[in-house]
Amino acid sequence: QVQLVESGGGLVQAGGSLRLSCAASGRTSSNRSMGWFRQAPGKEREFVVLISWNAVTTVYADSVKGRFTVSRDNAKNTVYLQMNSLKPEDTAVYYCAALRIQGSSNYYDPRTYDYWGQGTQVTVSS
């Protein structure tokens, strides 16, 4: 079992920044690729970014490319999501998740992740 706990969400004005953290415990997640997803009210869960276990590979959704930066510290079992130039449309609950099958090409599909955090709310006011 891997337990994931997100933190760092909050209310910010458009153009502002937030840094989310995802702390892992239990069975190590340091050899897992990790993803961030978000879900706005009434919408499906949406892929945001993937980071490989060694941080060599990152894949961003077009909607956040150039504004969000993912990183990880395996010594601390923590993944980070730095979000800059936030927009009202970034408002959502943000989740981190562990990819079940490493190297999967379906990393954008929530069904390919087997461990999820409880989520942290990000609200961007205009």
Salt bridges, closest charged atoms under 4 A:
GLU46 OE1 - ARG38 NE 2.83
ASP62 OD1 - LYS65 NZ 3.02
ASP90 OD1 - ARG38 NH1 2.85
ASP90 OD2 - ARG67 NH1 2.72
ASP109 OD2 - ARG111 NH2 2.81
ASP114 OD1 - ARG32 NH1 2.83
